[in-house]
Amino acid sequence: MTAIICGDVAERRGIGSYWHAVQTSRERFPLARPLADNITPFEFWDRPAEPPTVLDNDAPALLVAATGDPRTLYAGARAVREPWPSSRLLTVTGARQHGLYGEYGNTCVDTQVNTYLRTGRLPAHDLTCEA
């Protein structure tokens, strides 16, 4: 996970900024937030070797996202969907899971993705599945 994220963005904030963030977060969120604000490998890695990927076509795609995904925020899925007219977003409400298709055990998700993979056709509109 770190290699993937650091490959997207090399975050150099300066070592002192992490100490300040940890100290500030201890007041409001003393248990876990200081861990999240601590220094990361990003501080020491080179900047990405290639520019970010730019979506420059309108290829149809089915995006699948859970509202409670702990790795990729649902807001990010919506942000990707918004400028991509021929994509569809399949939202799984209430799921706190990253991997959805084929491993979460949700019949609604698996059926929609299997249909898309089998036929290449997207649903007419964005869909929602319950967790």
Backbone as a printed PyTorch tensor [residue, N CA C, xyz], in Angstrom:
tensor([[[  0.8260,  -1.1880,   0.0000],
         [  0.0000,   0.0000,   0.0000],
         [  0.8730,   1.2560,   0.0000]],

        [[  1.9020,   1.2640,   0.8170],
         [  2.7750,   2.4340,   0.8800],
         [  3.4450,   2.6880,  -0.4600]],

        [[  3.9200,   1.6350,  -1.1090],
         [  4.5820,   1.8110,  -2.4000],
         [  3.6280,   2.3800,  -3.4370]],

        [[  2.3830,   1.9690,  -3.4050],
         [  1.3950,   2.4800,  -4.3650],
         [  1.1290,   3.9570,  -4.1070]],

        [[  0.8690,   4.2920,  -2.8590],
         [  0.5480,   5.6880,  -2.5390],
         [  1.7590,   6.5870,  -2.7470]],

        [[  2.9360,   6.1510,  -2.2980],
         [  4.1340,   6.9660,  -2.4830],
         [  4.4800,   7.1180,  -3.9550]],

        [[  4.1000,   6.1380,  -4.7680],
         [  4.3250,   6.2350,  -6.2000],
         [  3.4410,   7.2760,  -6.8590]],

        [[  2.3170,   7.5800,  -6.2380],
         [  1.4190,   8.6000,  -6.7690],
         [  1.8520,  10.0030,  -6.3560]],

        [[  2.2630,  10.1440,  -5.1050],
         [  2.5970,  11.4640,  -4.5810],
         [  3.7560,  11.3240,  -3.6050]],

        [[  4.8140,  12.0530,  -3.8450],
         [  5.8940,  12.1220,  -2.8610],
         [  5.6100,  13.3600,  -2.0080]],

        [[  5.2830,  13.1250,  -0.7730],
         [  4.8680,  14.2160,   0.1030],
         [  6.0390,  14.6420,   0.9690]],

        [[  6.5960,  15.7670,   0.6480],
         [  7.7000,  16.3080,   1.4420],
         [  7.1990,  17.5450,   2.1670]],

        [[  6.9390,  17.3530,   3.4560],
         [  6.4240,  18.4620,   4.2610],
         [  7.4730,  19.0110,   5.2080]],

        [[  8.5660,  18.3230,   5.3460],
         [  9.5690,  18.7090,   6.3280],
         [  9.3370,  17.9310,   7.6180]],

        [[ 10.4030,  17.4020,   8.1770],
         [ 10.2930,  16.5190,   9.3310],
         [  9.5960,  17.1940,  10.5060]],

        [[  9.8540,  18.4490,  10.7300],
         [  9.2460,  19.1640,  11.8540],
         [  7.7330,  19.2550,  11.7640]],

        [[  7.1910,  19.2670,  10.5630],
         [  5.7330,  19.3860,  10.4110],
         [  5.0110,  18.1560,  10.9600]],

        [[  5.6530,  16.9950,  10.8940],
         [  5.0380,  15.7790,  11.4320],
         [  4.9440,  15.8490,  12.9540]],

        [[  6.0250,  16.3100,  13.5790],
         [  6.0200,  16.4460,  15.0370],
         [  4.8990,  17.3940,  15.4700]],

        [[  4.7740,  18.4900,  14.7740],
         [  3.7050,  19.4480,  15.0950],
         [  2.3210,  18.7980,  14.9230]],

        [[  2.1260,  18.0630,  13.8550],
         [  0.8320,  17.4060,  13.6080],
         [  0.5140,  16.3800,  14.6840]],

        [[  1.5040,  15.6160,  15.1040],
         [  1.2900,  14.6170,  16.1610],
         [  0.8930,  15.3050,  17.4580]],

        [[  1.6050,  16.3430,  17.8150],
         [  1.3020,  17.0440,  19.0670],
         [ -0.0870,  17.6790,  19.0330]],

        [[ -0.4550,  18.2670,  17.9070],
         [ -1.7670,  18.8940,  17.7670],
         [ -2.8880,  17.8590,  17.8480]],

        [[ -2.7120,  16.7250,  17.2030],
         [ -3.7750,  15.7190,  17.1670],
         [ -3.9520,  14.9940,  18.5010]],

        [[ -2.9410,  15.0040,  19.3530],
         [ -3.0420,  14.3330,  20.6520],
         [ -4.1290,  14.9330,  21.5290]],

        [[ -4.3640,  16.2150,  21.3960],
         [ -5.3700,  16.8700,  22.2200],
         [ -6.7750,  16.3750,  21.9010]],

        [[ -7.0870,  16.2840,  20.6240],
         [ -8.4580,  15.9500,  20.2200],
         [ -8.6790,  14.4570,  20.0150]],

        [[ -7.6880,  13.7690,  19.4640],
         [ -7.7980,  12.3430,  19.1510],
         [ -6.5820,  11.6040,  19.7000]],

        [[ -6.5050,  11.4140,  21.0190],
         [ -5.2700,  10.9200,  21.6270],
         [ -4.9150,   9.4680,  21.3180]],

        [[ -5.8620,   8.6470,  20.9410],
         [ -5.5660,   7.2320,  20.7860],
         [ -4.8610,   6.8960,  19.4660]],

        [[ -5.4960,   7.1830,  18.3480],
         [ -4.9630,   6.7040,  17.0680],
         [ -4.4950,   7.8050,  16.1220]],

        [[ -5.0260,   8.9820,  16.2350],
         [ -4.6810,  10.0240,  15.2580],
         [ -3.1940,  10.3690,  15.2400]],

        [[ -2.5150,  10.4030,  16.3900],
         [ -1.0770,  10.6760,  16.3150],
         [ -0.3220,   9.6630,  15.4530]],

        [[ -0.7780,   8.4200,  15.4420],
         [ -0.1420,   7.4190,  14.5790],
         [ -0.3210,   7.7730,  13.1100]],

        [[ -1.5260,   8.2210,  12.7580],
         [ -1.8110,   8.5670,  11.3670],
         [ -1.0620,   9.8220,  10.9310]],

        [[ -0.7710,  10.7090,  11.8810],
         [ -0.0780,  11.9560,  11.5520],
         [  1.4360,  11.8310,  11.5960]],

        [[  1.9320,  10.6700,  12.0040],
         [  3.3640,  10.4760,  12.1430],
         [  4.0480,  10.4850,  10.7780]],

        [[  5.3480,  10.5700,  10.7820],
         [  6.1150,  10.6410,   9.5350],
         [  5.9220,   9.3600,   8.7100]],

        [[  5.9260,   9.5200,   7.4140],
         [  5.7360,   8.4010,   6.4910],
         [  6.9420,   8.2930,   5.5590]],

        [[  7.0670,   7.1790,   4.8490],
         [  8.1640,   7.0550,   3.8830],
         [  8.1060,   8.1070,   2.7750]],

        [[  6.9310,   8.7040,   2.5560],
         [  6.8000,   9.7080,   1.4950],
         [  7.8380,  10.8100,   1.6480]],

        [[  8.1510,  11.1310,   2.8770],
         [  9.0840,  12.2270,   3.1510],
         [ 10.4530,  11.9930,   2.5230]],

        [[ 10.8100,  10.7340,   2.3130],
         [ 12.1610,  10.4070,   1.8650],
         [ 12.2340,   9.8580,   0.4450]],

        [[ 11.0960,   9.6110,  -0.1740],
         [ 11.0880,   9.0380,  -1.5130],
         [ 11.2090,  10.1310,  -2.5720]],

        [[ 11.7170,   9.7220,  -3.7300],
         [ 11.7740,  10.6390,  -4.8620],
         [ 10.3680,  10.9370,  -5.3600]],

        [[ 10.2450,  12.0320,  -6.0380],
         [  8.9610,  12.3650,  -6.6620],
         [  8.6310,  11.2880,  -7.7050]],

        [[  7.3290,  11.1070,  -8.0230],
         [  6.9610,  10.0810,  -9.0170],
         [  7.7140,  10.2660, -10.3330]],

        [[  8.0580,   9.1490, -10.9710],
         [  8.8270,   9.1800, -12.2100],
         [  7.9840,   9.5790, -13.4140]],

        [[  6.6870,   9.4660, -13.3120],
         [  5.8150,   9.8100, -14.4400],
         [  4.6820,  10.7100, -13.9530]],

        [[  4.1030,  11.4770, -14.8450],
         [  3.0090,  12.3550, -14.4340],
         [  1.7540,  11.5440, -14.0920]],

        [[  0.8360,  12.1290, -13.3500],
         [ -0.4130,  11.4340, -13.0440],
         [ -1.1650,  11.0620, -14.3220]],

        [[ -1.8900,   9.9640, -14.2650],
         [ -2.6980,   9.5290, -15.3960],
         [ -3.8430,  10.5090, -15.6030]],

        [[ -4.0500,  10.8910, -16.8440],
         [ -5.1460,  11.7890, -17.1850],
         [ -6.1490,  11.0100, -18.0190]],

        [[ -7.3840,  11.0420, -17.6040],
         [ -8.4350,  10.3840, -18.3650],
         [ -8.7590,  11.2680, -19.5670]],

        [[ -8.3850,  10.8140, -20.7600],
         [ -8.5880,  11.6400, -21.9480],
         [ -9.4710,  10.9460, -22.9880]],

        [[-10.2540,   9.9880, -22.5180],
         [-11.2220,   9.3690, -23.4090],
         [-12.4780,   9.0930, -22.5970]],

        [[-13.4740,   8.6020, -23.2390],
         [-14.7310,   8.3460, -22.5500],
         [-15.0790,   6.8650, -22.6370]],

        [[-14.0890,   6.0140, -22.4190],
         [-14.3260,   4.5770, -22.4710],
         [-15.2930,   4.1820, -21.3630]],

        [[-16.2640,   3.3570, -21.6690],
         [-17.2250,   2.9400, -20.6500],
         [-16.5540,   2.0670, -19.5870]],

        [[-16.8920,   2.3280, -18.3320],
         [-16.3190,   1.5450, -17.2400],
         [-17.2980,   1.4920, -16.0780]],

        [[-17.2870,   0.3760, -15.3950],
         [-18.0970,   0.2140, -14.1960],
         [-17.1850,   0.4050, -12.9880]],

        [[-17.4490,   1.4250, -12.2160],
         [-16.6980,   1.7130, -10.9970],
         [-17.4700,   1.1180,  -9.8290]],

        [[-16.7890,   0.4350,  -8.9360],
         [-17.4360,  -0.1860,  -7.7800],
         [-16.7860,   0.3710,  -6.5270]],

        [[-17.5990,   0.9070,  -5.6210],
         [-17.0580,   1.5270,  -4.4150],
         [-17.9890,   1.3380,  -3.2340]],

        [[-17.3970,   1.1740,  -2.0660],
         [-18.1570,   1.0540,  -0.8200],
         [-18.1130,   2.3800,  -0.0740]],

        [[-19.2130,   2.7360,   0.5440],
         [-19.2660,   3.9990,   1.2800],
         [-18.3490,   4.0030,   2.4920]],

        [[-17.9980,   2.8400,   3.0050],
         [-17.1330,   2.7670,   4.1720],
         [-15.7700,   2.1600,   3.8900]],

        [[-15.3180,   2.2190,   2.6430],
         [-14.0310,   1.6360,   2.2680],
         [-12.9160,   2.2850,   3.0950]],

        [[-12.1430,   1.4870,   3.8310],
         [-11.0970,   2.0650,   4.6700],
         [ -9.8300,   2.4570,   3.9060]],

        [[ -9.7180,   2.0610,   2.6370],
         [ -8.5050,   2.3590,   1.8680],
         [ -8.7010,   3.4450,   0.8240]],

        [[ -9.8180,   3.4110,   0.1520],
         [-10.0920,   4.4440,  -0.8530],
         [-11.4250,   5.0790,  -0.5070]],

        [[-11.3960,   6.3520,  -0.2370],
         [-12.6010,   7.0400,   0.2100],
         [-13.6630,   7.0640,  -0.8830]],

        [[-14.8990,   6.9360,  -0.4580],
         [-16.0120,   6.9510,  -1.3980],
         [-16.0760,   8.2800,  -2.1580]],

        [[-15.7170,   9.3540,  -1.5100],
         [-15.7070,  10.6620,  -2.1840],
         [-14.8000,  10.6320,  -3.4080]],

        [[-13.7250,   9.8580,  -3.3430],
         [-12.8340,   9.7270,  -4.4900],
         [-13.5040,   9.0290,  -5.6580]],

        [[-14.2970,   8.0080,  -5.3780],
         [-15.0290,   7.3140,  -6.4430],
         [-16.0210,   8.2640,  -7.1050]],

        [[-16.6970,   9.0470,  -6.3060],
         [-17.6460,  10.0210,  -6.8730],
         [-16.9200,  11.0800,  -7.7010]],

        [[-15.7430,  11.4880,  -7.2410],
         [-14.9670,  12.4870,  -7.9790],
         [-14.4800,  11.9380,  -9.3180]],

        [[-14.1530,  10.6570,  -9.3730],
         [-13.7510,  10.0350, -10.6400],
         [-14.9570,   9.8990, -11.5560]],

        [[-16.0810,   9.5210, -11.0180],
         [-17.3000,   9.2990, -11.8150],
         [-17.8090,  10.5920, -12.4430]],

        [[-17.7550,  11.6700, -11.7100],
         [-18.3790,  12.9260, -12.1460],
         [-17.9630,  13.4030, -13.5460]],

        [[-16.6720,  13.4620, -13.8580],
         [-16.2960,  13.9520, -15.1960],
         [-16.2510,  12.8590, -16.2720]],

        [[-16.7290,  11.6740, -15.9670],
         [-16.6110,  10.5270, -16.8610],
         [-18.0080,  10.0820, -17.2720]],

        [[-18.5840,  10.7010, -18.2990],
         [-19.9910,  10.4870, -18.6470],
         [-20.3890,   9.0540, -18.9720]],

        [[-19.5050,   8.2850, -19.5880],
         [-19.9260,   6.9350, -19.9730],
         [-19.5900,   5.8900, -18.9150]],

        [[-19.1650,   6.3230, -17.7330],
         [-18.9560,   5.3680, -16.6480],
         [-20.2200,   5.2700, -15.8100]],

        [[-20.2820,   4.2390, -15.0060],
         [-21.3760,   4.0720, -14.0450],
         [-20.7410,   3.7260, -12.7070]],

        [[-21.3450,   4.2180, -11.6390],
         [-20.8510,   3.9490, -10.2970],
         [-21.8020,   2.9970,  -9.5960]],

        [[-21.2730,   1.8800,  -9.1620],
         [-22.0160,   0.9190,  -8.3670],
         [-21.5960,   1.1410,  -6.9160]],

        [[-22.4990,   1.6930,  -6.1250],
         [-22.2210,   2.0360,  -4.7340],
         [-22.7290,   0.9360,  -3.8230]],

        [[-21.8870,   0.5220,  -2.8880],
         [-22.2970,  -0.4480,  -1.8770],
         [-22.3920,   0.3240,  -0.5620]],

        [[-23.6310,   0.5790,  -0.1380],
         [-23.8370,   1.3690,   1.0700],
         [-23.6470,   0.5110,   2.3170]],

        [[-22.9700,   1.0840,   3.2840],
         [-22.7950,   0.4120,   4.5560],
         [-21.6770,  -0.6070,   4.6050]],

        [[-20.9610,  -0.8130,   3.5310],
         [-19.8640,  -1.7810,   3.5290],
         [-18.5800,  -1.1080,   3.9840]],

        [[-17.8990,  -1.7270,   4.9110],
         [-16.6010,  -1.2400,   5.3780],
         [-15.5410,  -2.1940,   4.8280]],

        [[-15.4620,  -2.2350,   3.5150],
         [-14.6530,  -3.2290,   2.8180],
         [-14.0090,  -2.5790,   1.6040]],

        [[-12.7760,  -2.9510,   1.2950],
         [-12.1200,  -2.4330,   0.0970],
         [-12.4040,  -3.3390,  -1.1000]],

        [[-12.0800,  -4.6040,  -0.9910],
         [-12.3270,  -5.5330,  -2.0860],
         [-13.7850,  -5.9580,  -2.0690]],

        [[-14.4910,  -5.6820,  -3.1290],
         [-15.9310,  -5.9810,  -3.1580],
         [-16.2660,  -7.1220,  -4.1080]],

        [[-15.8450,  -7.0170,  -5.3370],
         [-16.2240,  -8.0150,  -6.3330],
         [-15.5150,  -9.3440,  -6.0790]],

        [[-16.2950, -10.3860,  -5.9750],
         [-15.7490, -11.7260,  -5.8750],
         [-15.1820, -12.1130,  -4.5210]],

        [[-15.1390, -11.1790,  -3.5840],
         [-14.5920, -11.5560,  -2.2790],
         [-15.4570, -11.1010,  -1.1150]],

        [[-16.3000, -10.1200,  -1.3180],
         [-17.1360,  -9.6080,  -0.2330],
         [-18.3690, -10.4750,  -0.0220]],

        [[-18.7760, -11.1710,  -1.0660],
         [-19.9280, -12.0620,  -0.9530],
         [-21.2590, -11.3560,  -1.1010]],

        [[-21.2760, -10.2740,  -1.8680],
         [-22.5070,  -9.5340,  -2.0850],
         [-23.0610,  -9.9110,  -3.4590]],

        [[-24.1970, -10.5870,  -3.4820],
         [-24.7860, -11.0720,  -4.7310],
         [-25.0890,  -9.9220,  -5.6880]],

        [[-25.5620,  -8.8140,  -5.1670],
         [-25.8820,  -7.6540,  -6.0100],
         [-24.6320,  -7.1730,  -6.7520]],

        [[-23.5310,  -7.0060,  -6.0390],
         [-22.2780,  -6.5570,  -6.6520],
         [-21.7900,  -7.5740,  -7.6700]],

        [[-21.6960,  -8.8240,  -7.2550],
         [-21.1670,  -9.8610,  -8.1440],
         [-21.9950,  -9.9950,  -9.4100]],

        [[-23.3100,  -9.9180,  -9.2980],
         [-24.1810, -10.0220, -10.4740],
         [-23.9560,  -8.8550, -11.4270]],

        [[-23.8990,  -7.6360, -10.9010],
         [-23.7010,  -6.4550, -11.7560],
         [-22.3430,  -6.4890, -12.4550]],

        [[-21.3010,  -6.8330, -11.7150],
         [-19.9670,  -6.8790, -12.3190],
         [-19.8680,  -8.0250, -13.3230]],

        [[-20.4060,  -9.1860, -12.9980],
         [-20.3820, -10.3080, -13.9410],
         [-21.1180,  -9.9680, -15.2290]],

        [[-22.2430,  -9.2990, -15.1160],
         [-22.9920,  -8.8960, -16.3070],
         [-22.1670,  -7.9520, -17.1640]],

        [[-21.5280,  -6.9800, -16.5280],
         [-20.6800,  -6.0280, -17.2620],
         [-19.5110,  -6.7490, -17.9410]],

        [[-18.8490,  -7.6370, -17.2220],
         [-17.7120,  -8.3530, -17.7960],
         [-18.1390,  -9.3000, -18.9180]],

        [[-19.3050,  -9.9090, -18.7760],
         [-19.7930, -10.8510, -19.7780],
         [-20.2830, -10.1450, -21.0440]],

        [[-20.9780,  -9.0270, -20.8770],
         [-21.6190,  -8.3710, -22.0250],
         [-20.9240,  -7.0970, -22.4880]],

        [[-20.1600,  -6.4700, -21.5970],
         [-19.5400,  -5.1810, -21.9280],
         [-20.5090,  -4.0270, -21.8360]],

        [[-21.7330,  -4.3040, -21.4270],
         [-22.7500,  -3.2490, -21.3210],
         [-22.8710,  -2.7580, -19.8850]],

        [[-22.9690,  -1.4560, -19.7600],
         [-23.1350,  -0.8340, -18.4470],
         [-24.6110,  -0.6950, -18.1150]],

        [[-24.9370,  -0.5940, -16.8360],
         [-26.3180,  -0.2660, -16.4690],
         [-26.6890,   1.1060, -17.0340]],

        [[-27.9570,   1.3700, -17.1790],
         [-28.4210,   2.6440, -17.7340],
         [-28.0840,   3.8360, -16.8320]],

        [[-27.9320,   3.5710, -15.5470],
         [-27.6420,   4.6530, -14.5860],
         [-26.8250,   4.0790, -13.4320]],

        [[-26.3240,   4.9450, -12.5790],
         [-25.6040,   4.4940, -11.3860],
         [-26.5290,   3.6340, -10.5310]],

        [[-25.9320,   2.6410,  -9.8630],
         [-26.7270,   1.7040,  -9.0550],
         [-26.2240,   1.6910,  -7.6090]],

        [[-27.0810,   1.1940,  -6.7310],
         [-26.7220,   1.0380,  -5.3300],
         [-27.0550,  -0.3810,  -4.8810]],

        [[-26.1360,  -0.9800,  -4.1530],
         [-26.3540,  -2.2770,  -3.5160],
         [-26.2150,  -2.0640,  -2.0030]],

        [[-27.0090,  -2.7480,  -1.2450],
         [-26.8930,  -2.6870,   0.2210],
         [-25.8320,  -3.6800,   0.6790]],

        [[-25.1070,  -3.3490,   1.7310],
         [-24.0720,  -4.2380,   2.2640],
         [-24.6900,  -5.5060,   2.8160]]])
